[in-house]
């Protein structure tokens, strides 16, 4: 695209093209400029009689125009889709946790919600460390299988 407000010399760019083709190129380029810039740019109206200057802001802006003006965009962090997906996954996980027995739920709560080590959980529950590890793997496999169904 040429600079805003200026149309490129299509006759020079395409010397073999017919006049109809050149005219279509000009119209198309002008329409693109109108869509990408003119509709989105603020307008300044100067009233000579009242000696006033009014600026009418645009209702929207184009990415191209903002880039031309070196506008920096902030990283908005997590996208809406990611937030929704995470929320759905959390809801599914909570449903899966409801399927666990009281003993299984306690083991998961201690390990993952209270962030205890397997050795600490073994002491609390009065079982061997290896038993906690095996139960954890079995429970996680059970939860994974439940979540696969959805």
C-alpha positions in Angstrom: 0.0 0.0 0.0 1.2 3.5 -0.8 1.5 6.2 1.9 -1.9 7.2 3.2 -3.6 9.7 0.9 -1.3 8.9 -2.0 -2.0 6.4 -4.6 0.9 4.6 -6.3 1.5 5.2 -10.0 0.0 2.0 -11.3 0.7 3.0 -14.9 4.4 2.9 -14.1 4.1 -0.3 -12.1 2.1 -2.1 -14.8 2.9 -0.5 -18.1 1.2 -3.3 -20.1 -2.1 -3.1 -18.3 -5.2 -1.6 -19.9 -6.8 1.6 -18.7 -9.7 -0.3 -17.2 -7.3 -2.4 -15.1 -5.4 0.7 -13.9 -8.7 2.3 -12.9 -9.7 -0.8 -10.9 -6.3 -0.8 -9.2 -6.8 2.9 -8.2 -10.3 2.3 -6.9 -9.3 -0.8 -5.0 -6.3 1.0 -3.4 -8.4 4.0 -2.5 -11.0 1.7 -0.9 -8.3 -0.1 1.1 -6.9 3.2 2.4 -10.4 4.3 3.3 -11.1 1.1 5.2 -7.7 0.9 6.9 -7.1 4.5 7.7 -9.7 7.1 6.9 -12.6 5.5 8.8 -10.4 4.9 11.8 -8.5 8.2 12.0 -9.7 11.2 14.0 -10.9 14.2 12.0 -10.1 17.8 12.5 -12.7 20.3 11.5 -11.8 24.0 11.2 -14.6 26.5 11.3 -13.3 29.7 9.8 -16.3 31.8 10.7 -16.5 30.8 14.3 -12.7 30.5 14.5 -13.0 27.1 16.2 -11.1 23.8 15.8 -13.0 20.6 16.6 -11.4 17.2 16.8 -13.7 14.3 16.2 -12.1 11.1 17.6 -12.4 7.9 15.7 -14.6 5.1 17.0 -12.0 2.5 16.2 -8.5 2.2 15.0 -6.6 0.0 12.7 -3.6 -2.1 13.6 -1.7 -0.6 10.6 -2.3 3.0 11.7 -1.3 2.2 15.3 1.9 0.6 14.1 2.6 3.7 11.9 2.3 5.8 15.0 4.6 3.4 17.0 2.0 2.6 19.6 3.2 -0.1 22.0 0.8 -2.8 23.0 0.8 -4.3 26.4 0.9 -8.0 27.0 -2.6 -8.7 28.3 -1.4 -11.9 30.0 -3.6 -14.9 29.8 -6.0 -15.1 26.9 -9.7 -15.5 27.5 -9.7 -18.9 25.8 -7.0 -20.1 28.2 -8.9 -18.8 31.2 -12.1 -20.6 30.1 -10.2 -23.8 29.4 -8.5 -23.7 32.8 -11.8 -23.2 34.5 -13.4 -26.1 32.7 -10.5 -28.3 33.5 -10.7 -27.3 37.2 -14.5 -28.1 37.3 -13.8 -31.5 35.7 -11.0 -32.2 38.2 -13.3 -31.3 41.2 -16.0 -33.7 39.8 -13.3 -36.4 39.5 -12.2 -35.8 43.1 -15.7 -36.4 44.3 -15.4 -39.9 43.0 -12.5 -40.7 45.3 -13.0 -42.5 48.6 -12.3 -40.6 51.8 -8.9 -42.2 52.2 -7.9 -41.4 48.6 -9.3 -37.8 48.9 -7.2 -37.3 52.1 -4.0 -38.5 50.4 -4.5 -36.2 47.4 -5.4 -33.3 49.7 -2.3 -33.7 51.8 0.0 -34.2 48.8 -1.3 -31.6 46.4 -3.3 -29.1 48.3 -1.3 -28.9 51.5 1.9 -29.7 49.6 3.2 -32.3 52.0 5.9 -34.8 51.0 5.1 -38.5 50.6 7.2 -39.2 53.7 5.1 -36.7 55.8 1.9 -38.2 54.5 3.1 -41.7 55.3 3.7 -40.6 58.9 0.3 -38.9 59.2 -1.5 -41.8 57.8 0.6 -44.4 59.6 1.7 -46.3 56.5 4.9 -46.9 54.7 6.3 -44.3 52.3 6.2 -46.8 49.4 2.5 -47.4 50.1 1.8 -43.7 49.8 3.7 -43.5 46.5 1.8 -46.5 45.0 -1.5 -45.2 46.2 -0.7 -41.8 44.7 0.1 -43.3 41.3 -3.0 -45.4 41.4 -5.3 -42.5 42.3 -3.7 -40.2 39.7 -4.2 -42.9 37.0 -7.9 -43.2 38.2 -8.4 -39.4 37.9 -6.7 -39.4 34.5 -8.9 -42.1 33.2 -12.0 -40.3 34.4 -10.9 -37.0 32.7 -10.2 -38.8 29.4 -13.9 -39.8 29.3 -14.8 -36.1 29.0 
